[in-house]
Amino acid sequence: MYKKVFNKKNAFYIYLVLATLDGLAIACVDSQPNWDDSGVTVFLIIIGAVIFGFLAEKKPWLTGLAVSCWIPLWAVVSTHNYGAFLALIPGFIGAYVGYYFKRGLK
C-alpha cells in the first residue's frame, strides 16, 4: 500500500503540500506583532526552499513560490506593503539551488 501512494508521480504533490505548509508556518511566525527579525525569516525561507527544491526534483519555481509567497500576500492584505514581494527572491534562489544540487548529484 505504501508504494502505491508514495511514488514518483505523487511525491511532487506531497512535497508541494509540505512546502506550502512550511511557508504558512514561516508567515505565521513573521506576522506576529513582536517578531522583528527579518534575517531569521529570510534564512528560514532559504532553508525551506532548498530542502523542497532538492526533494521535489521538478518545477523549482513552484516549490520556491509555495514556500515564499505567503509573507508578501499577508503583508499586502494587512498593511498594503508591496515591498514584501522581495521575500520571493530568496525562495526562488533557494529552490533553484536545491534543484541544481540534486541534478548535480545524478
Backbone as CSV, one residue per row, in Angstrom:
resi,resn,N_x,N_y,N_z,CA_x,CA_y,CA_z,C_x,C_y,C_z
1,MET,0.822,-1.190,0.000,0.000,0.000,0.000,0.867,1.255,0.000
2,TYR,1.975,1.231,0.732,2.853,2.399,0.821,3.435,2.757,-0.543
3,LYS,3.827,1.784,-1.313,4.427,2.051,-2.613,3.414,2.617,-3.606
4,LYS,2.157,2.294,-3.456,1.143,2.803,-4.365,0.853,4.282,-4.107
5,VAL,0.912,4.712,-2.867,0.607,6.098,-2.528,1.811,6.991,-2.771
6,PHE,2.972,6.548,-2.363,4.168,7.389,-2.441,5.055,6.900,-3.582
7,ASN,4.705,7.310,-4.799,5.537,7.009,-5.944,6.065,8.312,-6.522
8,LYS,6.853,8.239,-7.577,7.467,9.435,-8.161,6.426,10.454,-8.628
9,LYS,5.314,9.958,-9.139,4.286,10.861,-9.647,3.616,11.634,-8.516
10,ASN,3.297,10.978,-7.433,2.617,11.627,-6.314,3.576,12.352,-5.388
11,ALA,4.854,12.000,-5.419,5.823,12.591,-4.496,5.913,14.100,-4.676
12,PHE,5.880,14.569,-5.912,5.967,16.002,-6.161,4.830,16.751,-5.478
13,TYR,3.630,16.221,-5.575,2.472,16.892,-4.980,2.516,16.835,-3.456
14,ILE,3.028,15.765,-2.909,3.180,15.667,-1.453,4.191,16.695,-0.972
15,TYR,5.326,16.805,-1.680,6.339,17.794,-1.306,5.820,19.213,-1.492
16,LEU,4.981,19.419,-2.490,4.421,20.749,-2.710,3.481,21.153,-1.576
17,VAL,2.692,20.219,-1.095,1.820,20.492,0.057,2.662,20.771,1.299
18,LEU,3.711,19.996,1.498,4.584,20.223,2.653,5.305,21.571,2.540
19,ALA,5.719,21.959,1.338,6.356,23.262,1.139,5.379,24.391,1.439
20,THR,4.132,24.209,1.055,3.104,25.212,1.349,2.878,25.341,2.849
21,LEU,2.826,24.210,3.536,2.658,24.254,4.996,3.864,24.908,5.665
22,ASP,5.057,24.645,5.146,6.262,25.281,5.670,6.195,26.796,5.475
23,GLY,5.790,27.222,4.297,5.661,28.651,4.028,4.605,29.318,4.896
24,LEU,3.492,28.633,5.118,2.459,29.179,6.003,2.956,29.300,7.439
25,ALA,3.740,28.327,7.889,4.289,28.390,9.248,5.265,29.565,9.378
26,ILE,6.101,29.769,8.376,7.045,30.897,8.400,6.281,32.219,8.384
27,ALA,5.237,32.321,7.561,4.445,33.552,7.502,3.711,33.810,8.811
28,CYS,3.261,32.737,9.466,2.569,32.895,10.750,3.515,33.462,11.805
29,VAL,4.726,32.942,11.832,5.722,33.457,12.788,6.089,34.890,12.427
30,ASP,6.267,35.172,11.150,6.678,36.505,10.716,5.605,37.554,10.973
31,SER,4.353,37.154,11.011,3.267,38.126,11.191,2.982,38.444,12.658
32,GLN,3.676,37.816,13.569,3.459,38.099,14.989,3.881,39.530,15.313
33,PRO,3.194,40.198,16.220,3.484,41.613,16.495,4.874,41.857,17.078
34,ASN,5.413,40.930,17.831,6.718,41.143,18.451,7.868,40.580,17.628
35,TRP,7.607,40.037,16.466,8.654,39.463,15.624,9.243,40.571,14.763
36,ASP,10.524,40.824,14.957,11.182,41.898,14.221,12.552,41.447,13.744
37,ASP,12.647,40.220,13.254,13.932,39.689,12.826,13.816,39.163,11.402
38,SER,14.041,40.044,10.461,13.898,39.680,9.055,14.969,38.698,8.604
39,GLY,16.139,38.767,9.217,17.226,37.862,8.848,16.883,36.409,9.108
40,VAL,16.250,36.146,10.235,15.845,34.779,10.560,14.743,34.322,9.605
41,THR,13.833,35.207,9.266,12.763,34.871,8.326,13.334,34.518,6.956
42,VAL,14.277,35.312,6.468,14.899,35.030,5.173,15.672,33.710,5.233
43,PHE,16.362,33.463,6.327,17.098,32.202,6.482,16.142,31.009,6.448
44,LEU,15.012,31.109,7.131,14.031,30.020,7.122,13.436,29.801,5.731
45,ILE,13.197,30.883,5.006,12.691,30.756,3.638,13.714,30.054,2.757
46,ILE,14.972,30.466,2.855,16.014,29.851,2.027,16.175,28.377,2.352
47,ILE,16.250,28.039,3.628,16.435,26.638,4.023,15.246,25.786,3.575
48,GLY,14.041,26.273,3.796,12.860,25.524,3.358,12.825,25.346,1.856
49,ALA,13.172,26.393,1.113,13.151,26.302,-0.348,14.236,25.368,-0.867
50,VAL,15.409,25.386,-0.246,16.476,24.469,-0.661,16.049,23.025,-0.428
51,ILE,15.483,22.755,0.723,15.069,21.378,1.047,14.001,20.895,0.074
52,PHE,12.981,21.698,-0.157,11.902,21.249,-1.031,12.279,21.317,-2.505
53,GLY,13.183,22.208,-2.879,13.708,22.198,-4.242,14.529,20.949,-4.504
54,PHE,15.230,20.486,-3.488,16.011,19.260,-3.588,15.105,18.031,-3.663
55,LEU,14.080,18.008,-2.848,13.202,16.835,-2.781,12.254,16.729,-3.973
56,ALA,11.739,17.844,-4.456,10.694,17.802,-5.479,11.201,17.351,-6.847
57,GLU,12.425,17.641,-7.196,13.079,17.194,-8.432,12.517,17.780,-9.716
58,LYS,11.483,18.590,-9.679,10.996,19.269,-10.878,10.275,20.544,-10.451
59,LYS,10.138,21.448,-11.387,9.451,22.731,-11.172,9.931,23.454,-9.918
60,PRO,11.216,23.838,-9.873,11.701,24.541,-8.676,11.027,25.891,-8.471
61,TRP,10.558,26.510,-9.538,9.882,27.795,-9.370,8.601,27.637,-8.554
62,LEU,7.941,26.497,-8.707,6.694,26.274,-7.978,6.959,25.971,-6.503
63,THR,8.009,25.219,-6.230,8.335,24.952,-4.822,8.824,26.222,-4.131
64,GLY,9.600,27.045,-4.843,10.020,28.325,-4.270,8.855,29.244,-3.998
65,LEU,7.894,29.244,-4.901,6.695,30.060,-4.721,5.843,29.539,-3.568
66,ALA,5.755,28.227,-3.435,4.949,27.640,-2.354,5.517,27.992,-0.983
67,VAL,6.834,28.083,-0.885,7.450,28.416,0.402,7.362,29.914,0.683
68,SER,7.586,30.747,-0.327,7.800,32.166,-0.042,6.652,33.104,-0.394
69,CYS,5.560,32.641,-0.943,4.512,33.574,-1.373,3.632,34.061,-0.229
70,TRP,3.646,33.406,0.896,2.693,33.715,1.963,3.040,34.993,2.713
71,ILE,4.309,35.309,2.847,4.701,36.546,3.532,4.258,37.773,2.734
72,PRO,4.544,37.846,1.416,4.048,39.009,0.673,2.520,39.098,0.630
73,LEU,1.857,37.967,0.511,0.395,38.010,0.486,-0.163,38.579,1.784
74,TRP,0.386,38.149,2.909,-0.083,38.662,4.193,0.241,40.151,4.340
75,ALA,1.432,40.559,3.896,1.823,41.959,4.031,0.978,42.872,3.159
76,VAL,0.638,42.435,1.972,-0.184,43.262,1.086,-1.612,43.360,1.622
77,VAL,-2.144,42.249,2.092,-3.520,42.259,2.591,-3.637,43.065,3.878
78,SER,-2.687,42.914,4.783,-2.826,43.548,6.096,-2.318,44.982,6.145
79,THR,-1.217,45.293,5.461,-0.618,46.627,5.595,-0.361,47.327,4.271
80,HIS,-0.745,46.740,3.164,-0.503,47.303,1.831,0.982,47.568,1.593
81,ASN,1.828,46.665,2.089,3.276,46.769,1.946,3.705,45.935,0.739
82,TYR,3.828,46.563,-0.415,4.194,45.853,-1.627,5.685,45.535,-1.696
83,GLY,6.464,46.142,-0.837,7.889,45.824,-0.765,8.154,44.417,-0.245
84,ALA,7.153,43.803,0.349,7.316,42.447,0.869,7.455,41.419,-0.243
85,PHE,7.152,41.805,-1.481,7.345,40.874,-2.592,8.814,40.528,-2.793
86,LEU,9.706,41.270,-2.145,11.125,40.915,-2.183,11.394,39.588,-1.476
87,ALA,10.470,39.131,-0.655,10.634,37.837,0.018,10.556,36.675,-0.962
88,LEU,10.063,36.921,-2.165,10.025,35.862,-3.172,11.420,35.521,-3.689
89,ILE,12.320,36.480,-3.669,13.659,36.266,-4.229,14.423,35.165,-3.499
90,PRO,14.536,35.198,-2.155,15.247,34.094,-1.501,14.567,32.744,-1.686
91,GLY,13.250,32.747,-1.837,12.544,31.491,-2.079,12.919,30.870,-3.416
92,PHE,12.957,31.695,-4.450,13.337,31.187,-5.765,14.806,30.779,-5.811
93,ILE,15.658,31.585,-5.203,17.086,31.247,-5.182,17.300,29.923,-4.457
94,GLY,16.687,29.760,-3.308,16.838,28.527,-2.551,16.308,27.310,-3.287
95,ALA,15.161,27.450,-3.933,14.581,26.319,-4.667,15.471,25.904,-5.833
96,TYR,16.027,26.869,-6.541,16.900,26.530,-7.662,18.237,25.972,-7.195
97,VAL,18.738,26.428,-6.054,19.971,25.842,-5.500,19.737,24.376,-5.161
98,GLY,18.642,24.063,-4.494,18.331,22.678,-4.165,18.101,21.827,-5.401
99,TYR,17.422,22.390,-6.388,17.132,21.664,-7.631,18.419,21.329,-8.384
100,TYR,19.289,22.324,-8.556,20.525,22.083,-9.298,21.522,21.253,-8.504
101,PHE,21.468,21.328,-7.195,22.310,20.456,-6.384,21.906,19.003,-6.585
102,LYS,20.605,18.753,-6.617,20.094,17.389,-6.844,20.470,16.902,-8.237
103,ARG,20.356,17.772,-9.225,20.746,17.397,-10.600,22.234,17.133,-10.690
104,GLY,23.020,17.863,-9.932,24.465,17.657,-9.932,24.872,16.327,-9.310
105,LEU,24.060,15.826,-8.399,24.369,14.542,-7.759,24.057,13.351,-8.656
106,LYS,23.190,13.557,-9.656,22.806,12.443,-10.533,23.876,12.141,-11.543
